[in-house]
Amino acid sequence: MKVLVPVKRVIDYNVKARVKPDQTGVDLANVKMSMNPFCEIAVEEAVRLKEKGVATEVVAVSIGPQQAGETLRTALAMGADRAILVQTTEDLEPLAVAKVLAAIIGKETPDLVIMGKQAIDGDNNATGQMLATLLDWPQATFASALEVSGKKAKVTREVDGGLQTLEIDLPGIVTADLRLNEPRYASLPNIMKAKKKELAVEELASLGVDTAPRLKVVKVTEPPKRSGGIKVESAADLVSKLKTEAGVL
């Protein structure tokens, strides 16, 4: 069984994002970048499937600039067998990303795609669902547990009322939630081995995919700063202020 894992290079989750002075986007200059946390979870799950003998090959895919190769090297150090970088300097929308991944999947023909439920930069939570639609594959989103047996995948997902368990036929798409697993740290020997693993580079134009943007960013601004709180003398005073000043009652 071949498992394909898309991964994304994003601003490190410990870094506070800054808006550009002209408000056209987020300032990425001299900012620490790393693998999207949900993508790390997806890579970890794919590697665990290989360690269990369920998967025979794990292929990591990233779409982005040359520096995204560093993110793929991290995936290789975690245990992926090889990687593919679709090189582009464009900031692709979720639909365009799904189209590019569909083209790669057409070449690679994996049995299972495991991907993060969302990236922490755009927070769109759309690519996995769009990819399943383009491929006409079954999907199970927000996975907190995954079992693969033969041509079936059983996925437990968290919903408002508790836990829901789905079984999908393979090939299929699974998107990973936070509680699916805890990703491993890549050891130094594995980081060294990752440098020798295959990392293929394809230009976006070579795939013949329409990635024209459908959206236009009008303005990006920082959230308003929160004002300080106040103390009230009684519950009645609190209710009064919630009604008259906050306007929430």
N, C-alpha and C positions, 0 to 999 in steps of 0.2 A: 504494500500500500504506500502510495506517495502522498505526502502531506505538504501543501503549499501554505506559507505564512507570509502575508504582506506585513511590512513594518514601516514605520514613519519616523523621520528625524524631526524632532520638535525642540522647543526651548525646554531646558531641564526644569523639572517640576519644582526645584528649590529656588529657581531664579524668578524674581519679580519682573513681569513683562513691562516694558516701557513703550509708550506711544510715540511715534515720530512727531517732530514739531509741526509738520504740515498736516497731521492727522490723516495721512493716507494709509496707515497701517501700523504694524508693530515693528519696533526697531530691533533688528537682528544683528546689528554690527557689534562685534566683540562680545557676543553673548554665548554662554555655554549651552551647547546643544547635546541632546542624548536621545535614546530610543523612547518613543511614547510608552508610558507604563503599561497600558492595556496590550500593546504589541509585545512587550516583554512577557506578559502572562501567556499570550498565545504561543510564543516561541517555546516557553517552558513546557506548555502542555503537549506540543508536538514532539519535543525531545523526550518527554516522559513516555509517550506512546511508542517511540522508537525503542526506548530502554525496556519496555514491556514486551517487545517483539511484535507489536501490532503494526507499527509503521516500519517500512524498510528504507525510506528516504525522506528527508526533510529539506525543503527548498524555501529559502527566504527571498522575498522580493521587495524592493523599495523603488519609489518613484521620486526623483529629485535631482539636485545638483551633484557634482562629483563628490562633495563632502558626505553625501548619504552613504557612500561606500564604507565610511567608518562605522555607521550604524549597522550595516550588514556584517562587518567584521565582528561586531559584538554578538550578533545572532549566530555567526559561525563559531565563535568562542563558546557560546552557550551549548552548542551541540548540533546546529544545523549542518547539513552535509555540503551544500553549495548555495550560491546566492546569485541573484540577477539584479542588476541596477538598470532601471530605465531612466536614462539621463535626460534631464530637462531643467531649465531655469524658470519655467513657468510655475505659477502657484495654481495648481489644478483644483477645480471644484470636485465635490464628491462624485457627481455623475461622470466626469471625465476620468477620474481615478478608477471608477468601476469599469469603464470601457477599456482602459489600458490593462487592468487586471484580467478582464475577460479575454483580451487578445493573448496575454501571456498564458492563461489557463488553456486556451485553445492549442497552444504549442506544447505545453507541459503535460496536459491531461492528468491532473492529480485526482485522487479518489476523495480527498477531503481538503477543504480550505478552512483554516482556523485563523481568525483575525481579531484584533481588539474591537470592542463594541464602539469605540469612538477615540478620536485623538484629542489630547488636552489643549491643543491650540484653537481649533475651530469648534470643537464640541458638537459636531454636526450629527453624529450617530446616524449616518445615512448610507455610507459606502457599502457595508455588508448587505443591507437589504436591497440596494440597487443592483449589486453584483448578482445576487440570487435571482432577481427578476430578469436581468439580461441573459443569464445562462439557462433560465427556467429550471433551476435546481431548488430542492427543498432547503429550508433554512431554520435554524434554531438560534435565537438571539439571547444575549445576557446570560450565558452559561455559567453556572456556579459549580457544576459537576459534569463530567463527560465520560461515557463508556462506549467503546467501539468494539463491535463483534461482527466479524464477517462483513456483510454489506449493509449493516445497520449501525446507527449511532444513537445512543440514548442520552438525552441532555436534560439536566435539572436546571431550572431557571427560577429566579426569584420574582414573584409577582406581589401585588398589593396584599392579597389574601394569604400569602404563604409561599409554598413551593409548587411549581408545576413541572411535570416530567413529560417530555416529548420524545418520540422515536421517529427518526427520519431515515429515509433510504439514502445510500451513497451512490454517486457523488453528491455532496451537499456542502452547505456553508454553516459554520458555527462561529458566533462572535462571543468573545470572552469578557466576563465580568470580573470585578476585583477579587471575589472570593473563590475563583476557580483554582488558584494555587498561589504559592509564593515563589517568584522567580529566583533562580540560583545566581550566585556571583560567579562570573567567569574566572577560573583560576589562571595563574600566570602560564603554566604549561599549555593550557587550552588556548590562551590568547596567542601564544607563539605558533601553535599548530594551525590556528585560524588563518595565519598569514600565508599558509601553503595551500589552503583550500580554494576551490574554483570560485571566482567572482566574475561573472560575465557581464559585459556592459553593452546595452543596446540604446541607440538613440530613439527618442520618442517618435520622431518623424518616420522611422523605419517601420513602425507598426501600422501606419495608415489609419490612425484613429482620429475621429473628430473630437478635439478637446477645446473647441471654441467656448469661451465663458458665456454663461446664461445670466450671470448676476454682475452687478457693478457696485463696488464699495463706494458709498457716498462719503462717509466720514467715520473715523475711529476715534473714540474719546475714552478717557479713563473714567471709571465710575465716580460719582460725586463723593466727596469726603464726608464721613459720618460726623454729625455733631455730637457733643457730649450729652450724656444722659442727666436726668435730674431726679432728685428724691422727692417723694410725696409723703404727706403726713398720714393718709388713711386710704382705705380701699375706695371710699366714695370720691375722694380727690382724684385718685387714679382713673376711675370711670369717667369722671367729668372731663379730665384732660384728653382721654382717648376719644371722647365725643367731640369736644370743641376744638382742640388743637391738632390732634393727629388725624381726626376724621375717619377712624377705622371702625367706629361703632355707630 
